[in-house]
Amino acid sequence: MKKRELKIARGYDPKAQGRIGLFAAQLDDQLARLKKEVATLTVEQLEWQQKPGMNTIGMLLAHLSLVEVWWIKIAPNQIEWEPEGKALIQKICGIEDDGLPLPAEGVHPTYLKEFTAEKYLAILAKGRRVIYTEMKKWRDKDLDKFYTLGKKQLSRTWTLYHVLEHFSAHFGQILLVKHLMRDAGVLAKTSEAK
């Protein structure tokens, strides 16, 4: 019988950061699964749209990194978006925007043109290093304290949950786009690929 378990991520203190370390482990697992799904995609496949206004896998990959940095580094530290937060995103992710949401007739953004899977995964890795550095400063005892974002009061517990749910939802969207690409003949069907 195969055992499945998830332990807290390395580098987190089990006594003071057990909950935080478990979120980090969950994020690690989701990223590892995502990498397997996108690592061999071509630039054409990363930029493919079923029709204008639909997200590309490349846009979704860029979006995942931007959102993680926003929610873990910028929002809880109450860093103003203009100019400091925007500059931080550009420095960390190397892009100002992800193109989301696309207008009804929108296409893959020109500033993401020709990005390879390797480049998108490097952006995700750089963002992860930044958020893990930030998360390692947090302690479980502080997770239920609130910070202010606009007119909302948010806890770090909710923030970690939201980053995980957001990643998982867009990972599912990426899998759906791959399915649509197979149906359109842009990506080999699984049985053909083997």
Secondary structure, DSSP 8 states (H G I E B T S, - for coil): ---------TTS-TTTSHHHHHHHHHHHHHHHHHHHHHTT--HHHHT--SSTTS--HHHHHHHHHHHHHIIIIITTTT--IIIIIHHHHHHHHS-S----S--TT--S-GGGTT--HHHHHHHHHHHHHHHHHHHTT--GGGTT-EEEETTEEEEHHHHHHHHHHHHHHHHHHHHHHHHHHHHTTSS--HHHH-
